[in-house]
């Protein structure tokens, strides 16, 4: 909590202000009298403190402090809710750009809506030149290795084939029908 300003200093500030001095001149004058005070403190004395004291002395309730505008309005929440219902929802950053709020606000709204939060991984984008490269390379692979009867010498492996259940089935197929399991 900030230090309380001495009422004598407040009186000096108010007197100098009524004399038509600017904030800078008030601070300079007080500094020459060995009273150190910041511009912000002088501003608060002239605007906030004086007004509140006057209102309190008059017996009227003190004025309401201005609050920041609520950003998570019903409209914004509804827009984000619609975006999250999509099959492939946009990222939080994209949502924040569309509804013109901060990413932090979008995240807070998603938590309030009990949505599962996940960070989308950034993946590379396939450019037209990459597509062209893949076509030529696949063609070269086909012509060099797979065309004609050469494909019978190619071996491909499927990881699912090497599971334990597949191994037992393969053993039963390899065993002659008449032999019993030992």
N, C-alpha and C positions, 0 to 999 in steps of 0.2 A: 504494500500500500504506500502511496507517495506521502512525503512529509507534509504536515499541515503548514500552511503559510501563515506567518504571524499576522494578526489583525492590523498591526501598525503598518506593515508593508502593504497590505491590501489597501489601507487608507491612502498611503502615499501613491500607489498605482492609480487609484480612482481619482485622486486629486490632480495628478499629472495628466490623466486622460481627459478630465473635464477642462483642463487648461489648453487642450487642443494638441497635445503631443502624440506622435506616432508611437507604435510599439518599440521601434528601434531606439528612438530618443528616450523613451521611458526606461528601457534596459540600460542605456548608456548613463543616464542621470543617476539611477540607483547604483550602478557600478562605481561611479565617482564618489558615492557616499559609503562605499564598502559593503553594499548589499548585493549579493549575487543572486540573480533570478533569471530564469530562461524566458525566451519569447513565448513558449507554450504556456508557461505559468501566468504570464501577463495576460495572454489571450483568454485563458480560462477565468481569471479574475474579472476581466471586463465583460465577458459574455456569460459564462455559466454560473459562477459563484454569485455574482451580484444579482442576477435574475432570480436565482433560487432563494437567496436570502430575502429579497423583496417580497416574493410570493409567500414565503414562510411567515414573514412579519405581518402580512395582510391576512393570514389565516386561510388562504386558499390552498387547495392541494397542489403539490409541486407538478410542473409540467412533465409530460411523458417523454422519456428519452427516445430518440428516433432509433428504430430497429432496422436492420438490413431487410430488404425485400425478400420474401420467401420465393425461392426459385423452384422448389419442388411443388408446383401447383397441380391441381387436378388434371389440367390439360396435358401437362408434361408427363405425369404418371401414366395417363391413358395412352399417350403416344408410345412410351417405352414398353408398356404392357402389350400393345399391338405388335411392336417390333420383335418382342421376345417370343411371340406365338408362332412366328414364321418357321418354316422347316429348317432353313439355314439362317439363323439370326445374324445381324451385323455385329461387329465387335463393339465393345463399350465405347471406344474412342469414336467410332463412326456414329453410334447413337448420340453421343454428346454433341457431335457436330450438327446432326440433323435437328435436334431439339434445342440447340443453342444454350446448353448448360455445361458445366465443367464435368470431366470424367468422374470426379469424386462424387458429385451429386447423382450421376447415373448409377454408380456403384451403390450409394446409399439407398436409392429407390429400388434397385434390384434386390437388396437385402430385405427391404420392407415388404416386397412382393413375394418373398420366399422363393426366389429363383435360384437355380444352381449356377454358381459363378465359375466360369472356366476361362482361362486365357487361351485365345486362339493362337496356334502356332503359325508363325509367318513362314510361308513356303515360297519356293522359287516360282517365278512365272515363266511359262513356256512361250518363248517368242517365236515368231514365224521362221527365223533363221534356224532355231533349234529343231523345229518340226522338219525343215528341209534336210538338216544334218541327219536326223534319225531315219528319214526315208532312204537317203543314199546309203547310210551304214547298214540298214536292215537289208537292203537290196544286195549289197556286197556280201553280207553274211550268207544270204540265201544262195547266191550264185556260187560262192566259194566253198561252202560247206554242206548245204542241204539239197541242192538241185540234183536231180537224177537219182541214182541208187546210193549216193553217198550218205543219205539221211539215215540209213540203217546203222551206220557206225557212230551216230550221235547218241549220247546218253544224257537223259535229263533225270533229275532227282526231285522227288516230292517228299517234303519233310514228314507229311502225315503217314507215308508208307512205313516209316521206321518206328512207329509206336509199338508198344508191347502187344496189344491185341492183334495188330497186323502180323507180327512176327509169328504168333501161334497159328494163325490161319495159314500163313505161308508154309509152316512146318507140316501142317496136316495135309496140305495139298501135295507136298513133295513126298510124303510117305506112301508106300504101296498100300492098296486097299486091304489086303489080307493081313498085313502085319499089325500087331497089337502094340500099344504104347508101353514102353518099359519103365 
